[in-house]
Amino acid sequence: MIESPQLANARYRRFVEEVQQTGCVWGLFEGTGWANWSDEEVPGGRVIPFWSSEQDACANAVGGLSDYTAESVLLDEFVGQLLAILEEHGLWVGVNLTPERTGISVPPAVLKEELEGLPA
C-alpha cells in the first residue's frame, strides 16, 4: 500500500507531540524482545517500530505480531538509553507506522536529536 507523504509526516509529527505530552512511547514486546522486521529501504535493513499511544501499538499487533503486547517506555529512558542501543545495533525506528508498516522510519540519532530539542 502506498501512502501519501502528508499522512506519514502527520503521524510522525503526532508522535513527537504526543510523547512530549505523555512522557512515554509504546512498542510491541514479546518474550524474546521488541517487535522488529527487515526493510530493504533502510540502511542496515531492520526497523523497530514505536508509537505514541497504547491504542496505536495495539492496533499493530496483527499478523506475525499477534503474540506481541503493547509495552510502554518512559520517554527519558527511550531517549537516554534505548535509542543509543538501537543505533549500536544498526536498527532504524519506525515512527507511528500503520499495520501495513507504512510511514516514516529514521535513524535513532535523528529521532533522539528531535526529541531532545523539545521544550520541557
C-alpha angles and dihedrals in degrees: 000000000000116000128198115252088232093062093046091048091048091054090048092051090046089054092053093046097044097047089051089054098043100034094225144079128211130226136168114257133186130174093277096048145275121344113261138155143189119270120182091201095069128067109254089026101242133102129191112196129219131180136201095232139039089232092058092046091050091048088060096052091099137118110358089004097055092108091057124094130207112261127182127224122196111248092236091054092044093052098034100043119000098054090053091052091050090049091052090053095047094244123148124216120242106211118212091330121184124245085261087059094243123144139064125331120186138178111268091244091059093052092044091053091050094047093045089053092061119109113250 
